[in-house]
Amino acid sequence: MKILHYSLGFPPYRTGGLTKFCMDLMRQQVKEGNEVALLWPGKIEFIGNKTKIRRHKPVDKIENYEVINPTPVPFDEGIKDFDAFKREGNARAYELLINHVKPDVIHIHTLMGLHKSFLDVAKRNRIRLVFTAHDFFPICPKVTMFRHNQICDCINSCTECGVCNNTALNIRKIQILQSPLYRKLKDITIIKKLRKQHRDEYLGDDLKRDENGSVGTHSDYKNLRSFYYSMLSTMDIIHYNSSVTKNAYESVFDLPNNMVISITHTDIVDHRKKKAYSNDQLRIRFLGPQGGAKGYYLLKEALDRLWKKRNDFCLDVHFKPLEMTPYIRAHCRYSYNELEKIFDETDVLIAPSIWYETFGYTVLEALSYGVPVILSDTVGAKDILADGAGIVIDKISADKIAKCLECLDYKQLSVMNKAILEKQEIKTVEKMSENIENYCYMEG
């Protein structure tokens, strides 16, 4: 089979969960004997805007094609230059690419940077189109559907989109971020520090953004959403990685055929083991970043309350907390090769996300080492949780977290660990690839 993927690009230029998923899937498809190519949005020229396709050296036997003059890639900074994001692009360039690659399937992983003309050309050539929903960009230009430390309550009306998007970068800044020079410089020490400072300020300054006014009307953002809906409507099938993602999309869009298929990555292997628990100390692990959306502050509020009732627990985090407490143990950022040690020193993983988390790899990572999990009902990975292997908290709150942890002891943890060993599926990349091929790539 010939498969053409569209994503944000190759590492190290692009990172994150979307990129890892796409790379792992493509490498597996190559291993299975398929011909695989990746098309990605590249530089936006300062003079001229004609769409061109530039071929680069293959990466891991994956053909490598850059779109010159794609639409802008905003990540989660927002959108305010509406015409630039709806620009059609040169269909002829995509005709030439498709005639050269001759794909049986085109697998789209994001609408960022994507010209609608590419999809139109694919439809005219009767090529099957698959879209994997990794985030909520077609619904929310800020990607997350999260505002003022809660899930946005005006997502359908778009009444606050103009205020939310006042952080949006102008096109000139996006041109720089999509330039070949930035690709070379982004990982040097000073640039990494500036990027981290920006992200920390950006993620921790949600309420202050409203002070900057509005950059568009609700009609502007509804029209933009309609444009993305027209792109999604060309797909032959939508792949959702969880019921959380499916429900969020279908609360806004009436979409074509769809399939929920859970995901995994190559660093997740079945390492399940019987764990020995002590009644001396409950070791709680939080693998998310410091911020409101992933539930860190909610968790801290719960543990502050719990500390007044029992002080036989600790919380391990992998960042430097703004405020330390006696029960927090702070560690550096971790890598996948440290997971075994991390989970050997963990009694329970907690993923208390407030926002809609489309999947949540950390949940599957914990289960793969036999570690019980506690998660909110907004975490997509709840779909894969075997009966008894963890606890899902509906409408999560600090009070509910505290009550859940207050009575958690070694006996209950042992029962959950046993359920993981006996019932929990640890999906492999091979199985995920097989599911996607059978249920998304094949017609009927």
C-alpha distance (Angstrom), angle and dihedral (degrees) to the residues before:
residue distance angle dihedral
M1 . . .
K2 3.81 . .
I3 3.81 111.9 .
L4 3.79 125.7 -174.4
H5 3.80 114.2 -165.9
Y6 3.79 126.0 -163.7
S7 3.79 115.5 -154.6
L8 3.81 139.6 134.6
G9 3.81 96.1 -81.6
F10 3.79 145.2 -90.5
P11 3.80 128.1 -49.1
P12 2.96 135.4 -71.1
Y13 3.82 89.4 31.8
R14 3.80 89.3 51.3
T15 3.80 125.9 31.0
G16 3.80 138.0 166.9
G17 3.78 136.7 80.9
L18 3.81 96.9 -55.8
T19 3.80 92.2 52.7
K20 3.81 92.9 45.6
F21 3.81 92.2 49.7
C22 3.79 92.0 49.2
M23 3.81 94.5 45.9
D24 3.81 93.8 47.4
L25 3.80 91.8 48.2
M26 3.82 93.4 47.1
R27 3.81 93.3 48.1
Q28 3.79 90.2 50.0
Q29 3.81 91.2 49.1
V30 3.82 90.1 51.4
K31 3.80 88.9 49.8
E32 3.81 88.4 53.9
G33 3.80 91.0 56.5
N34 3.81 100.4 -100.0
E35 3.80 124.6 139.1
V36 3.80 104.9 -119.2
A37 3.80 132.3 -172.1
L38 3.80 134.7 176.0
L39 3.80 125.3 -145.9
W40 3.81 114.9 -166.1
P41 3.82 138.8 175.9
G42 3.78 110.6 -102.1
K43 3.76 136.8 169.1
I44 3.78 126.3 -11.3
E45 3.80 108.1 -143.6
F46 3.79 118.7 -129.3
I47 3.81 90.5 -139.0
G48 3.80 119.6 42.6
N49 3.78 129.5 3.5
K50 3.79 105.5 -140.1
T51 3.80 113.4 143.1
K52 3.80 114.2 -116.9
I53 3.79 133.9 169.9
R54 3.80 117.2 -137.1
R55 3.79 119.3 -164.0
H56 3.81 117.6 -143.3
K57 3.78 134.7 -174.0
P58 3.84 112.1 -68.5
V59 3.81 118.9 -100.8
D60 3.82 116.4 -142.2
K61 3.83 88.9 -18.5
I62 3.81 90.1 -53.2
E63 3.80 113.6 128.8
N64 3.79 110.7 -120.9
Y65 3.83 124.1 -142.5
E66 3.81 126.1 171.6
V67 3.80 122.9 -158.7
I68 3.79 109.7 -137.7
N69 3.81 111.3 -150.6
P70 3.79 98.6 11.6
T71 3.79 120.0 163.3
P72 3.82 113.4 -78.8
V73 3.81 121.1 -77.6
P74 3.84 106.4 -135.9
F75 3.84 99.3 175.1
D76 3.83 103.3 -166.1
E77 3.81 97.5 -35.8
G78 3.81 94.0 98.6
I79 3.81 138.6 -120.1
K80 3.79 131.2 -90.6
D81 3.86 105.1 147.7
F82 3.79 96.2 73.5
D83 3.81 99.7 177.0
A84 3.82 92.4 54.4
F85 3.81 91.1 56.9
K86 3.81 93.8 47.9
R87 3.79 96.8 47.8
E88 3.79 110.1 134.5
G89 3.80 101.9 -142.9
N90 3.80 129.7 -150.9
A91 3.80 110.2 -52.9
R92 3.81 91.7 -164.5
A93 3.81 91.8 67.4
Y94 3.80 90.2 54.5
E95 3.80 92.1 46.0
L96 3.80 89.2 56.7
L97 3.82 92.3 47.4
I98 3.80 94.1 49.4
N99 3.80 92.0 45.7
H100 3.80 88.5 52.8
V101 3.82 99.5 43.9
K102 3.83 96.2 33.9
P103 3.82 94.0 -160.6
D104 3.79 122.4 -164.0
V105 3.81 89.7 -156.9
I106 3.78 134.6 20.8
H107 3.81 112.2 -155.1
I108 3.81 113.4 -160.9
H109 3.82 117.5 -159.7
T110 3.81 99.6 176.7
L111 3.80 140.4 7.5
M112 3.82 91.3 -141.1
G113 3.79 111.2 117.1
L114 3.81 91.3 2.9
H115 3.80 123.6 134.5
K116 3.78 115.3 -143.1
S117 3.81 87.7 -137.8
F118 3.82 88.6 69.9
L119 3.80 90.0 59.9
D120 3.81 91.8 44.1
V121 3.81 90.9 53.5
A122 3.82 90.3 49.0
K123 3.81 91.2 51.5
R124 3.80 92.2 49.2
N125 3.79 88.4 53.0
R126 3.83 90.5 48.3
I127 3.78 94.0 -121.3
R128 3.78 116.1 159.1
L129 3.81 112.4 -110.0
V130 3.82 121.4 -152.1
F131 3.80 124.3 -176.5
T132 3.81 123.3 -163.3
A133 3.81 112.2 -158.4
H134 3.81 104.4 -140.4
D135 3.81 95.4 160.7
F136 3.80 141.2 -5.1
F137 3.81 100.3 -93.2
P138 3.85 95.1 127.3
I139 3.82 88.1 55.9
C140 3.81 101.2 34.6
P141 3.83 124.0 26.5
K142 3.82 86.9 -150.7
V143 3.84 86.7 58.2
T144 3.81 97.7 -138.2
M145 3.84 108.0 70.8
F146 3.82 83.8 -138.8
R147 3.79 126.2 127.9
H148 3.81 135.6 162.8
N149 3.79 92.3 1.3
Q150 3.79 94.6 -54.9
I151 3.79 140.9 76.4
C152 3.80 106.6 -77.5
D153 3.81 110.3 -93.3
C154 3.81 95.3 -161.2
I155 3.78 99.3 50.2
N156 3.82 93.1 126.1
S157 3.79 97.3 45.7
C158 3.84 96.6 42.5
T159 3.82 87.5 -148.7
E160 3.82 94.0 142.2
C161 3.81 98.9 35.5
G162 3.80 92.9 100.1
V163 3.82 90.7 56.2
C164 3.81 94.3 41.9
N165 3.79 91.8 51.9
N166 3.79 96.9 51.7
T167 3.82 86.8 104.1
A168 3.81 90.1 65.1
L169 3.79 116.6 130.3
N170 3.79 119.0 -122.2
I171 3.79 118.6 -114.1
R172 3.80 93.1 -103.9
K173 3.82 91.5 59.3
I174 3.80 91.0 46.6
Q175 3.82 89.2 51.8
I176 3.79 88.9 56.4
L177 3.81 92.6 47.9
Q178 3.81 90.3 50.8
S179 3.81 94.2 45.7
P180 3.82 124.6 112.8
L181 3.82 88.9 -122.5
Y182 3.80 92.2 58.5
R183 3.82 90.4 50.0
K184 3.80 87.8 60.4
L185 3.81 96.1 43.1
K186 3.82 103.3 39.0
D187 3.81 94.9 89.9
I188 3.78 99.4 45.9
T189 3.82 112.5 113.0
I190 3.80 100.0 -106.5
I191 3.81 94.0 46.5
K192 3.81 91.4 47.5
K193 3.82 89.6 52.1
L194 3.80 91.6 49.7
R195 3.79 91.2 47.8
K196 3.81 91.4 49.9
Q197 3.81 91.8 47.7
H198 3.80 90.1 50.7
R199 3.80 92.5 49.1
D200 3.81 93.2 47.4
E201 3.81 91.7 50.0
Y202 3.79 92.1 42.4
L203 3.81 95.3 50.4
G204 3.78 94.2 43.3
D205 3.81 99.8 45.1
D206 3.79 103.3 62.7
L207 3.80 98.8 130.5
K208 3.81 94.5 48.2
R209 3.80 92.9 58.3
D210 3.79 90.8 77.1
E211 3.80 89.0 66.0
N212 3.81 90.9 71.4
G213 3.79 95.7 66.2
S214 3.80 130.8 -130.8
V215 3.81 128.4 -45.1
G216 3.80 98.1 -167.8
T217 3.79 145.5 3.4
H218 3.77 127.4 -97.8
S219 3.84 87.0 -108.3
D220 3.82 90.6 57.5
Y221 3.80 90.7 55.2
K222 3.80 94.3 42.2
N223 3.81 89.1 53.2
L224 3.81 90.0 48.8
R225 3.80 90.2 50.8
S226 3.81 90.0 49.4
F227 3.79 88.6 53.7
Y228 3.81 91.4 53.4
Y229 3.79 89.6 45.1
S230 3.81 88.7 56.9
M231 3.82 87.9 54.8
L232 3.80 93.5 48.6
S233 3.80 89.8 48.1
T234 3.80 90.4 63.8
M235 3.81 91.2 62.3
D236 3.78 119.3 105.0
I237 3.78 91.0 -148.8
I238 3.80 138.0 3.3
H239 3.80 117.2 -140.2
Y240 3.80 112.6 -150.7
N241 3.80 117.0 -168.6
S242 3.81 92.0 -151.6
S243 3.78 144.7 4.6
V244 3.82 87.9 -106.2
T245 3.81 90.0 62.1
K246 3.80 92.6 43.8
N247 3.80 93.8 50.5
A248 3.81 92.7 48.0
Y249 3.82 93.1 51.1
E250 3.78 94.0 43.8
S251 3.80 91.7 50.4
V252 3.82 86.0 68.0
F253 3.82 108.9 21.0
D254 3.79 136.6 47.4
L255 3.79 97.2 -142.0
P256 3.82 136.3 -176.2
N257 3.80 127.0 -107.3
N258 3.76 114.1 -28.4
M259 3.78 141.9 -177.5
V260 3.81 131.8 -162.3
I261 3.82 109.9 -138.6
S262 3.80 119.8 167.1
I263 3.78 117.5 -132.2
T264 3.80 140.4 -140.5
H265 3.80 139.4 173.7
T266 3.80 136.6 -127.3
D267 3.81 95.2 -101.1
I268 3.80 91.1 62.5
V269 3.80 110.7 91.1
D270 3.79 129.7 161.7
H271 3.82 102.5 -91.3
R272 3.79 96.1 150.1
K273 3.77 113.9 156.4
K274 3.78 139.1 169.2
K275 3.78 107.7 -96.3
A276 3.78 128.3 -147.5
Y277 3.79 114.2 -139.1
S278 3.78 129.7 -159.7
N279 3.79 127.4 -150.2
D280 3.81 89.2 -146.2
Q281 3.80 98.1 79.7
L282 3.82 136.4 3.4
R283 3.81 108.9 -138.6
I284 3.82 109.5 -152.1
R285 3.81 119.4 -171.6
F286 3.82 127.4 -157.7
L287 3.82 114.4 -173.7
G288 3.79 99.0 179.3
P289 3.81 128.4 96.6
Q290 3.78 126.1 -91.6
G291 3.80 104.6 -88.5
G292 3.76 145.5 92.7
A293 3.80 102.5 -98.3
K294 3.82 96.3 62.2
G295 3.80 89.2 46.6
Y296 3.81 101.3 -111.0
Y297 3.80 95.6 135.0
L298 3.80 90.8 44.4
L299 3.81 89.1 51.7
K300 3.80 92.2 47.9
E301 3.80 90.6 50.8
A302 3.80 89.3 52.3
L303 3.81 93.7 47.7
D304 3.80 92.5 46.9
R305 3.80 87.0 58.1
L306 3.78 92.6 43.7
W307 3.84 92.1 50.8
K308 3.81 88.2 67.0
K309 3.82 89.8 59.3
R310 3.79 103.3 34.7
N311 3.78 130.0 9.2
D312 3.78 98.5 -173.9
F313 3.79 96.7 103.7
C314 3.79 140.6 77.8
L315 3.79 134.0 -158.6
D316 3.81 118.5 -141.3
V317 3.80 115.5 -156.0
H318 3.81 132.5 173.1
F319 3.79 102.8 -136.7
K320 3.80 137.8 56.9
P321 3.82 105.9 -89.0
L322 3.77 118.6 -135.6
E323 3.79 87.3 -135.8
M324 3.80 122.8 31.4
T325 3.79 123.6 -152.4
P326 3.84 131.0 -174.1
Y327 3.80 92.9 -100.6
I328 3.84 98.5 50.3
R329 3.81 121.2 97.1
A330 3.80 110.4 -169.8
H331 3.82 122.3 -153.4
C332 3.79 135.3 179.2
R333 3.78 121.9 -98.6
Y334 3.77 111.3 -70.3
S335 3.78 136.0 -135.6
Y336 3.79 128.6 -144.8
N337 3.80 92.8 -103.5
E338 3.82 88.5 63.7
L339 3.80 94.9 56.2
E340 3.81 95.9 96.7
K341 3.81 92.4 55.1
I342 3.80 91.4 43.0
F343 3.80 94.2 52.4
D344 3.81 93.5 41.5
E345 3.81 84.2 62.2
T346 3.82 94.8 45.4
D347 3.80 128.7 87.4
V348 3.80 97.1 -178.5
L349 3.81 135.3 4.1
I350 3.78 117.8 -143.4
A351 3.81 123.9 -157.5
P352 3.83 104.0 179.4
S353 3.81 98.5 170.0
I354 3.79 117.0 172.9
W355 3.81 95.4 -166.7
Y356 3.79 126.1 62.8
E357 3.79 105.1 -81.7
T358 3.79 107.0 -162.7
F359 3.81 93.0 -146.8
G360 3.83 123.4 -29.3
Y361 3.80 115.5 -137.7
T362 3.82 92.9 -161.7
V363 3.81 90.2 68.3
L364 3.80 92.2 55.8
E365 3.81 90.6 43.1
A366 3.81 90.7 55.6
L367 3.80 93.2 46.7
S368 3.79 90.1 49.8
Y369 3.82 87.5 63.8
G370 3.80 94.4 44.0
V371 3.82 94.6 -103.7
P372 3.84 117.1 146.6
V373 3.80 116.9 -126.3
I374 3.78 138.3 -146.5
L375 3.79 114.5 -160.2
S376 3.76 141.9 163.5
D377 3.80 121.6 -107.9
T378 3.82 89.1 -112.6
V379 3.83 91.7 68.3
G380 3.80 110.7 97.4
A381 3.81 93.6 -147.6
K382 3.82 88.0 73.9
D383 3.83 84.8 87.0
I384 3.80 92.6 69.3
L385 3.81 97.6 44.4
A386 3.80 111.6 118.7
D387 3.79 117.5 -133.6
G388 3.80 108.9 -81.6
A389 3.83 95.4 7.8
G390 3.78 94.2 109.0
I391 3.78 147.1 -23.7
V392 3.82 127.4 -86.8
I393 3.81 113.8 -158.2
D394 3.82 114.4 -151.6
K395 3.81 116.2 -143.8
I396 3.76 90.9 0.7
S397 3.79 121.1 -137.1
A398 3.79 137.3 165.7
D399 3.80 89.5 -105.3
K400 3.82 92.5 53.9
I401 3.81 92.4 47.8
A402 3.79 91.6 49.9
K403 3.81 92.6 48.9
C404 3.81 91.3 47.4
L405 3.81 92.8 52.0
E406 3.80 95.9 38.9
C407 3.79 93.6 73.1
L408 3.82 98.1 31.3
D409 3.82 109.3 120.6
Y410 3.79 139.8 162.3
K411 3.82 92.6 -87.9
Q412 3.81 93.7 56.6
L413 3.80 91.2 43.8
S414 3.82 90.8 51.3
V415 3.82 90.4 52.6
M416 3.81 91.0 51.3
N417 3.80 92.0 46.4
K418 3.81 88.8 52.0
A419 3.81 90.4 51.3
I420 3.82 90.1 52.0
L421 3.80 91.4 51.4
E422 3.79 93.7 48.2
K423 3.81 104.9 34.2
Q424 3.80 113.8 15.2
E425 3.81 118.9 106.9
I426 3.81 114.9 -145.2
K427 3.79 102.7 -158.2
T428 3.80 118.1 -143.8
V429 3.79 126.7 -146.9
E430 3.81 87.4 -114.4
K431 3.80 90.6 58.7
M432 3.80 92.6 44.5
S433 3.81 91.3 51.3
E434 3.80 90.2 48.8
N435 3.82 91.4 50.9
I436 3.81 93.1 48.7
E437 3.80 92.3 48.4
N438 3.82 94.5 46.9
Y439 3.80 98.6 42.0
C440 3.81 103.9 28.5
Y441 3.79 109.9 24.5
M442 3.80 97.3 41.9
E443 3.79 119.8 72.6
G444 3.76 122.3 -124.6
